[in-house]
Amino acid sequence: MTKAEKVLEIIHRLEKVYPQPKTALLFSNPHELLFATILSAQATDKVVNTITPALFAKYKTIQDFANASIA
């Protein structure tokens, strides 16, 4: 079995177990979900959902995040 076939098999099995997965994180596109997930490793989902609306309003695109000042 190739690596790609293994990945597809894992996805297939996960879809059987979790046919309609849900998250407590609030997001409107894939990059927002990615950033919210990263933040949730450091804080609760409730706290992440409190701060991400302002964050996502300020940085609307991946490019906005890439161009953001580290400070």
C-alpha positions as CSV (number, residue, x, y, z in Angstrom):
1,M,0.0,0.0,0.0
2,T,1.4,3.4,-1.0
3,K,1.6,6.3,1.4
4,A,-1.3,8.0,-0.6
5,E,-3.4,4.9,-0.3
6,K,-2.7,4.7,3.4
7,V,-3.8,8.3,3.9
8,L,-7.0,7.7,1.9
9,E,-7.7,4.6,4.0
10,I,-7.3,6.6,7.2
11,I,-9.6,9.3,5.9
12,H,-12.2,6.7,4.9
13,R,-12.1,5.1,8.4
14,L,-12.3,8.5,10.1
15,E,-15.3,9.5,8.0
16,K,-17.1,6.3,9.1
17,V,-16.5,6.9,12.7
18,Y,-17.0,10.7,12.5
19,P,-19.5,11.3,9.6
20,Q,-20.2,14.9,10.5
21,P,-17.4,16.2,12.7
22,K,-17.9,19.4,14.6
23,T,-15.6,21.7,16.5
24,A,-16.3,24.3,19.2
25,L,-14.0,26.7,17.4
26,L,-15.6,29.5,15.4
27,F,-14.2,30.0,11.8
28,S,-15.4,30.9,8.3
29,N,-12.6,29.5,6.1
30,P,-9.8,26.9,6.3
31,H,-7.1,29.3,7.3
32,E,-9.2,30.7,10.2
33,L,-9.7,27.1,11.4
34,L,-6.0,26.5,11.2
35,F,-5.1,29.5,13.2
36,A,-7.9,28.9,15.8
37,T,-6.7,25.3,16.2
38,I,-3.1,26.4,16.7
39,L,-4.3,29.0,19.3
40,S,-6.5,26.3,21.0
41,A,-3.3,24.4,21.9
42,Q,-2.4,27.2,24.2
43,A,-5.9,28.2,25.5
44,T,-9.4,26.9,25.8
45,D,-11.7,27.0,22.8
46,K,-13.9,29.5,24.7
47,V,-10.9,31.9,25.1
48,V,-9.9,31.4,21.4
49,N,-13.5,32.1,20.3
50,T,-13.3,35.4,22.4
51,I,-10.2,36.7,20.7
52,T,-10.4,35.4,17.1
53,P,-13.2,37.6,15.9
54,A,-11.0,40.7,16.3
55,L,-8.0,38.8,15.0
56,F,-9.8,37.6,11.9
57,A,-11.3,41.1,11.3
58,K,-7.8,42.6,11.3
59,Y,-6.1,39.9,9.3
60,K,-8.6,38.7,6.6
61,T,-6.2,36.8,4.4
62,I,-3.2,34.5,4.6
63,Q,-1.2,37.4,3.1
64,D,-2.4,39.7,5.8
65,F,-1.0,37.3,8.4
66,A,2.2,36.9,6.5
67,N,2.7,40.6,6.4
68,A,1.8,41.2,10.0
69,S,4.5,42.7,12.3
70,I,5.8,40.2,14.8
71,A,5.7,42.9,17.4
